[in-house]
Amino acid sequence: MTFLKVLLAILAVLWLISLARIGGRVSYGGEGLFAFLLMGPVKLRMFPVVKKEKAGKPKAKKQKKKTEKSSAAEKHKKEHKESQPGTLSRLMKLLPVVGQACGSLKRKIRIDDLELELIWGGTDPAAAALSYGRANAALGMLWPILDNNFKVKRHSFQIGLNYSIAEPVVEVRAAVTLTVGQLVTLGVHYGVKTLATWIKSGRTLKKKTGGIES
């Protein structure tokens, strides 16, 4: 009975974790571009990166040289491996799987927030009015595409015209997420599919080259 309770508790915890949403938030405006990684209630800034001062500069330089040599050797090894005959053809066979994965991912992603605030202006009133009309038309074509392909939880679009400003002012904020369970399910499904396709293409290539796999 104790084992069953523990098992149920573990399953309950895993179920709750699978419901947690992860994703990213991007904002752009007068202060610049900012990108954040969202993991449930936790928000980590990814860009711009917060720089930290490093102590022990001489040691850091030696470590840097060692890292650069190691990276150069790994890069050369990777380039040599990728330049081998048959590698490109095998990668091409993975494209349909990648396309299917992108299609499934698109249906799972949820746009939690999508905000656009655009105030058009300029020194030439006629040109500003014309650009304002084009911006409205572009938004009218863009929104149906987003609405038909993604689940948008909340959105706000504000486009205005102000002849007193010298140049347009734009503020954009967007947050996209999907659940941990969805990400794991897609990763396992298409990971296995990718591995199977890669192995199958390798066997086919091996037969074509007379038993010598490149």
Secondary structure, 3 states (H helix, E strand, C coil): CHHHHHHHHHHHHHHHHHHCEEEEEEEEECCEEEEEEEECCEEEEEECCCCCCCCCHHHHHHHHHHHHHHHHHHHHHHHHHHCCCCHHHHHHCCHHHHHHHHHHHHHHCEEEEEEEEEEECCCCHHHHHHHHHHHHHHHHHHHHHHHHHCEECCEEEEEEECCCCCCCEEEEEEEEEEEHHHHHHHHHHHHHHHHHHHHHHHHHHHHHCCCCCC
